[in-house]
């Protein structure tokens, strides 16, 4: 296993025999909990994940989105979680209450739904056969999930 494959598989999560994308997303959710109390750290982690993930994916993909490449799911999941790091409803990763757990589950479900169904711009990136497409579809899915999540949180705060 070379370093690029290790990164692209998110330390082997992508080699799960069942649902590697979902396993990668769950691993990203768990790891992302460590960053939630520190929005700046989460933002830097997202940027690094996108940059390093792109480089690793470009080296190992040969233009094909192999199932074991899940670093894109990590970037997308962390982007989807980003709104949970802010505001009066900030999720406490060390002791999330029921509402915090529901927000985390919603971030996960939205991201996976968008990643699987590939609506609009998510599908456009998915049809590219290069590292930009491999990383891009999950980044856009994460952005859309984050916008929906932030909007839902705003509506609840205003109600």
N, C-alpha and C positions, 0 to 999 in steps of 0.2 A: 504494500500500500504506500503510494507516494504522497507527499504533503498535499498536492492539489486534490487528489481523490479523498483524502481525509477531511479536507475543508468542504468539498462539494457534497460529501455524504453526511456532513455535520457529525463528525467523529464516529461514523459508522451507522448512525440512525437510519440512513437511507437503505441500508442492506437488510432491513426488516423484511421477513418473508411475506408479511401481510401488511397492506396499506402503508407503504413507506412514506408517502406524502403526509398522511395523517399522523404517523409516528413522528416524523420530523416536525410537524406543526405542534404536536403535544410537547415534544422536547423543547421547542422554542418557547412555548408558553411557560413551562417550568423555569427555564433559564431566564426568561424575561422578567419573572417575578423579582429576581434579584435587582433589576434595574428600575423597577417601578417607583421606589421612593426617591429616585434621582433622575428627574426628567432630562437633564443635560447629559448625563451618562447614557441614558437610553437613546437619546438622539445621536450621540457619537457612536454608540454600538450599532445603531441602524446604518449609519453612513459607512462605518468600517465593514459591516457585514455585506453591504451592497458592493463595495469596491473589491474586497477580498473575494467575495462570492463570484463576482463577475470574472475576475482574473482566473480563479480556480476552474470555473465552468468553461471558460474559453479554452483552457488547456486540456480538459478531459472529455468534452462533449462531442467533438467532431460534428457540431451542428445539430445533434440529436438530444432531445430532452429525456435522457435515461431516467428510469424510475428511481434509481438510487441517488440521483442529484436532488438533494433536499435543502441546500443552503438558500435557495430561492424561497422556499416555504418559511425558513427562519426569518429572512428579511421581511417578508410579507406579514408574518404573524406579529413581529415586533412593531411594525408600522401600525397594524390594527390595534395593538395594545396601547399605543402612545397616548390617546386621549385619557386613559385611565390613570395616568401619572399626574394629572392636574386637578385643581379645583377642590371645592368642598366635598366632593364625592370621590376623592382620591382613594384608590384601593390599597389597603394595607397588606403587603405580600406576606408578612410574618403571621398575621392573624386576620385573614379576610372574613368579614361577616357574611351572612347569607346574600346580602345585596352585592357585595364585592365579588363573591363567587359567581353570581348570576351575570354580572358585567363581564367577567373573564370568560364565562361560557358563551356569552353573546358575541364577544370579540372572536373567539375561536370559531363559532358556528357561522358567523358572517363571512369570515375570511375563507373558510373551507367551502362554503356555498358558492362564493364568487370565484374561487380558484377552480372548482369542479365545473360549474356551468359556463364560465368564461364569457360573460356578457360584454358587448361593445368593445371598448379598448383593451380589455383583458384578452379577448379572443384575437384581436389584431396582433398583439405581441406574441400570443401563443402560435400564430401561424408563421412567424419568422423562424428560421432555422439557424439560429446563432445564439451566442451568449446573451446578447441584448434581449432577444425574445424569451429565452429561458428565464432570465432574472426579471425581465420587464413585466410579464403577465402576473407574477406574484406580487411585485411591488405595486402595480396598479390595483390589483385585488385588495391588497392591504390598505392602500390609500382610500379606496371606496368604502371599505369596511370601517376605517377610522372616521370618515366623514359621517357615515350613518350612525355610528356609535356616539360621536360627539353631538350630533343633532338630537339623538334620543335622550342623552344626558341633559342637554340644554332644555328640552321640552319638559323633562321631569323637574328640573330646578325652577322653571318658570311657572309650573302648575301649582 
